[in-house]
Amino acid sequence: MEQWLNVVSEVGFPIVVTLYLLNRIESKLDALNQSIQMLPSQLGK
């Protein structure tokens, strides 16, 4: 049981940081994807 607590305490923080950063990057990637999809219509004008 102690080994599991040590693993969770060591790995828990990087997992939380990773999930936070992925959440922030996801919104930026969605905006970038939308901009790329609109690009052909903007170039066609």
N, C-alpha and C positions, 0 to 999 in steps of 0.2 A: 504493500500500500504506500509506503514512503517513497518508493521509486517512482510511482505514478505521480505523486505530488511534486516531486523534484522535476519530472519531465514537464508537467503542466506549468510549473512556475518558470522553467527555463524557456519553454517554447511558447507560452501564452502571450507574452508581450510582443514578440515578432509577428505572431498571427494577427493580433489586434492591429498592429501598425500596418501590416500588409492589407488587411481588409479595409482599413480607413483610406489608405492611398488608392486602392482599387476603386473604391466608391467615388473618390474625388476625380480620378482619371476617367471614369465611365462617363460622366456628364460632359467632359471635354471631348471625349471621343465621339459621343453622339452629335455634338455640335459640329465637329469636323466632318463627320459622315454626311450630315445634312448639307453642309457647304459644298462638299464634293459632288453630291447628287444634283445640286442646283447649278453647278458650273456649266454644263452643256447649254442650259437655257440662257444663261448670262452671256455666254460666248456667241450664241446665235443671233443676238440683237444687232 
